[in-house]
Amino acid sequence: MQVTKEVKQLGDGNGFPRQGDKVAVKYTGSVLESGATFDSQHSESAFEFVVGSDEVLAGWNKAIRVMSLGERALLTIPAELAYGNQGRENVPAGATVVFDMELMSINGRVAAITIQELDQYQNKCSLWVASKLDEYDNNAEVAEKKRRKYENRDGYKDFLEGEVEKKMQSYEGAREFAQLEGAIDQDLAANNTLRRVRIYICPFAVCKHGMHDRGFLYFLTPSPMRDLYFQGGYDQLGRRLQRSVYVEHRSMQGFEQLLVEMPEMKAVEENLTKTVEEYDPTTHVVVLFLAGDGYCNVLKMQLVPDYPVCLNLAEDYIDKDKIQLNID
C-alpha cells in the first residue's frame, strides 16, 4: 500500500513536517476512476491538522512527511489508506482517490526564519530587558520586590538576560541555516555528527576490535542529513531536534549480511573493504554511516580519546554488542 506523489510545484526542499507538527494545507480531492471532485479546501484559511494524528487519512500522514514547505503535489492514495471498503459521500467503496495538495505552513511558519527576523526578535528582546530595568529603576515597589528575589539590580539583570538567552536558543538553527551558502555538505555533517559522539564510540570500537576480527562500526541514525547538519538542538523552523544513533561493530562477513538486507550498499563495498584492510586500529576507526534519508558513506575517524585512554574505557563495553546514543 503506497501513496504515489507527482510534484506540481517545488517546495523549499528543506522544511519537512515531522510527527506532532501542525501543518496547514489547501487541497482538492477527487476519485481517480471518475475524476469527480468530492472535497475541496481552498479558502483563505487553509485546513490544519497534526501530523500523525487520526484526524486525517492514513495516506495524508504518509504523504505530508515527504512534502516540503510550499510544495504542491498530486497524491494518489489507495483505498486501504483512504476511505477503505466503506467509502464516503461521493466516494465509492474501495476507490482510489487523488488529492491536489499544497503545503502552506508548518507550525505557523511559511518559510525558514530569516536573519532579518532574527535581528528583529533580538532587538525586541533587548527592548524588553531595558523596559524591565527601567521599571526597576523608577518604581520603588517593583525594585524592592525584585531585590527580595534577585538580591540586587545586577542579579535581576542576569535573570532577564538569561531568559532572553533561553528564548534565542530556539533560533540557533535558523541562524545556521540562514548563513548556509549553497546545499548542505552531507559529508561534513556526517563527520561533525561522529565528532559529537566519538568519546563513546571510539572506546567501543577499541573494545570490539580486541574481541573480534578487523571490522567497522555500523553507524545508523533515523535522522536525515538535513537534521544532522545543525550543531544546536533546533532546526531552521525553530523545532526542537531529537536525534539518536545506533552503533554496532561488524566484520566484513557481517557486511555480507547487510548486503542481503540492503543491496544498494554494494556501492560502498569496495571502499569499505579497502579501508578496513588498511586502517590502523590504534589510531583510527572505520565507520559505515547510514542516515534516515539514505545517505551512506565510509568514513575513517581518528581515535579520540587516544588509544591508551580508549583501552582503559573499553571494559565498559565488553558486554554490549551495540550502543544507542542521543545527540540532543
JOTA-V773347 format. One record per residue. N is the residue number from 0. OMEGA is omega in whole degrees, 0 to 359 (999 if undefined). NEAR is the number of other C-alpha atoms within 10 Angstrom. D_LAST is the distance of its C-alpha to the last C-alpha in Angstrom with 1 decimal. Layout:
BEGIN
n,omega,near,d_last
N,OMEGA,NEAR,D_LAST
N,OMEGA,NEAR,D_LAST
END
This chain:
BEGIN
n,omega,near,d_last
0,183,9,33.9
1,170,12,32.4
2,177,16,32.0
3,184,15,33.4
4,174,18,32.4
5,185,11,34.7
6,178,16,33.3
7,180,13,35.8
8,182,11,33.8
9,173,14,30.7
10,182,20,27.6
11,176,13,25.3
12,183,13,23.6
13,182,19,20.1
14,180,23,19.4
15,179,20,19.3
16,176,23,19.1
17,175,17,16.6
18,177,11,17.2
19,177,12,18.0
20,171,17,18.7
21,181,18,22.2
22,175,23,24.2
23,182,20,27.8
24,167,21,30.2
25,187,20,33.9
26,168,21,35.7
27,180,16,39.0
28,179,21,39.5
29,177,21,42.5
30,184,20,44.0
31,188,17,43.9
32,185,11,47.4
33,184,10,49.3
34,182,11,47.1
35,178,13,47.8
36,179,16,45.2
37,180,14,44.2
38,179,14,41.4
39,177,15,40.3
40,181,14,38.0
41,178,13,38.6
42,180,9,39.3
43,179,7,37.7
44,182,10,35.3
45,179,17,33.2
46,181,16,32.3
47,173,17,28.9
48,180,17,26.9
49,182,19,23.5
50,180,21,22.1
51,180,19,22.3
52,180,14,24.9
53,181,10,28.5
54,179,10,30.1
55,179,14,30.6
56,177,15,31.7
57,179,17,29.6
58,176,22,30.4
59,181,18,28.9
60,177,21,25.5
61,188,16,25.7
62,187,19,27.0
63,181,22,25.0
64,180,15,21.7
65,173,14,23.4
66,179,24,25.0
67,183,22,23.6
68,178,23,24.6
69,183,20,28.3
70,173,21,29.1
71,184,23,32.3
72,171,23,33.1
73,181,19,35.6
74,178,21,34.0
75,189,23,36.3
76,179,27,35.4
77,184,20,37.5
78,183,19,39.0
79,180,16,36.7
80,180,18,33.7
81,186,23,35.9
82,173,21,38.9
83,181,16,39.9
84,178,12,43.5
85,183,13,44.1
86,176,15,43.6
87,180,13,43.9
88,179,9,46.3
89,175,12,47.4
90,181,22,45.1
91,176,17,47.1
92,177,14,45.9
93,184,15,43.9
94,169,22,43.6
95,183,21,41.0
96,180,26,39.8
97,176,24,38.6
98,170,22,36.5
99,191,19,36.6
100,175,25,33.3
101,179,27,31.6
102,187,24,28.0
103,183,22,28.6
104,174,21,25.3
105,182,26,21.8
106,177,16,21.0
107,182,13,24.1
108,179,16,23.1
109,179,16,25.7
110,177,18,24.0
111,178,21,21.1
112,182,19,21.2
113,176,17,23.6
114,179,16,24.1
115,178,10,27.1
116,178,14,25.3
117,181,17,22.7
118,179,12,25.7
119,180,12,27.5
120,178,15,24.7
121,179,16,24.3
122,178,12,28.1
123,179,13,28.2
124,179,19,25.8
125,177,14,28.0
126,178,12,31.1
127,178,15,29.6
128,181,19,29.2
129,181,14,32.7
130,179,12,34.2
131,179,14,32.8
132,177,18,34.2
133,176,11,37.4
134,178,14,37.8
135,184,20,37.2
136,189,12,39.9
137,179,10,42.4
138,185,11,42.2
139,181,11,43.2
140,178,10,42.1
141,181,13,38.6
142,180,18,38.5
143,180,14,39.8
144,181,12,37.2
145,179,16,34.3
146,179,15,35.9
147,183,9,35.9
148,187,10,32.1
149,177,16,31.0
150,182,12,34.1
151,183,13,35.0
152,180,15,34.3
153,178,12,31.9
154,178,13,29.9
155,179,20,29.9
156,178,17,29.0
157,178,12,26.0
158,182,14,24.8
159,180,18,25.4
160,175,15,23.6
161,177,12,20.6
162,178,13,20.7
163,180,17,20.9
164,178,13,18.0
165,179,10,15.8
166,184,14,17.4
167,180,15,16.9
168,182,15,13.1
169,179,19,13.2
170,181,25,15.5
171,181,20,13.6
172,180,26,13.1
173,179,24,16.8
174,177,20,18.1
175,184,17,16.5
176,181,21,18.0
177,181,15,21.3
178,180,11,21.8
179,178,11,21.3
180,181,8,24.7
181,183,6,25.5
182,177,8,23.3
183,175,15,19.9
184,186,13,20.5
185,179,17,18.9
186,177,17,19.8
187,179,13,18.3
188,179,18,14.9
189,180,20,15.3
190,177,16,16.3
191,177,16,13.5
192,179,18,11.0
193,180,21,13.3
194,183,15,13.5
195,183,13,9.9
196,187,15,10.7
197,179,19,14.5
198,177,16,15.1
199,187,19,14.6
200,178,29,16.1
201,175,29,19.0
202,177,27,20.6
203,180,27,20.1
204,179,29,22.0
205,178,25,24.7
206,185,23,25.1
207,177,25,25.6
208,179,20,27.8
209,182,13,30.0
210,186,10,30.4
211,176,11,30.9
212,175,12,32.4
213,182,19,30.8
214,185,26,28.0
215,173,27,24.5
216,174,25,20.9
217,188,22,20.2
218,187,21,16.6
219,176,19,15.8
220,177,20,12.9
221,182,14,13.7
222,173,18,12.0
223,182,16,14.7
224,180,23,14.9
225,176,18,15.0
226,181,19,11.4
227,179,25,10.5
228,188,22,12.8
229,179,21,10.7
230,178,17,9.6
231,185,17,8.1
232,182,20,6.0
233,178,21,9.4
234,186,27,12.1
235,177,23,15.8
236,179,24,16.7
237,180,19,14.5
238,177,17,12.5
239,180,15,9.0
240,175,17,7.0
241,187,12,6.0
242,180,16,6.0
243,179,15,7.7
244,177,19,10.6
245,186,15,14.0
246,173,21,16.3
247,179,19,20.0
248,179,24,23.0
249,171,24,25.8
250,176,16,29.3
251,174,17,31.1
252,176,10,32.8
253,177,13,29.4
254,178,20,28.9
255,178,16,32.2
256,177,12,30.8
257,180,16,27.9
258,178,13,30.6
259,182,11,32.3
260,184,10,29.3
261,182,10,28.2
262,182,11,31.3
263,179,13,29.6
264,176,17,28.1
265,183,15,31.7
266,182,11,30.8
267,186,13,28.8
268,183,16,31.1
269,180,9,33.4
270,180,13,30.7
271,181,22,28.8
272,181,15,32.1
273,182,10,33.2
274,179,19,30.0
275,180,20,29.9
276,189,11,33.6
277,188,10,33.3
278,177,16,30.2
279,184,13,30.7
280,177,18,28.5
281,181,15,29.0
282,186,15,27.3
283,173,18,25.1
284,179,26,23.2
285,183,25,23.6
286,168,27,20.8
287,189,21,21.4
288,178,21,18.5
289,181,22,18.4
290,185,18,16.2
291,180,13,16.6
292,177,12,19.0
293,177,13,21.3
294,181,13,20.4
295,182,20,21.8
296,175,18,22.6
297,183,22,23.7
298,176,19,22.1
299,186,16,23.4
300,177,17,21.1
301,179,17,22.6
302,173,21,22.1
303,2,19,19.9
304,181,16,21.0
305,190,15,24.6
306,181,19,26.5
307,179,12,28.1
308,178,13,24.9
309,180,22,23.3
310,178,19,26.5
311,182,12,26.3
312,186,19,22.8
313,183,21,23.8
314,178,15,25.5
315,186,12,22.3
316,184,18,21.9
317,184,13,25.6
318,183,8,25.3
319,177,12,22.1
320,179,12,22.8
321,178,15,19.2
322,175,15,15.8
323,182,14,12.5
324,174,14,9.2
325,180,10,5.6
326,184,17,3.8
327,999,13,0.0
END
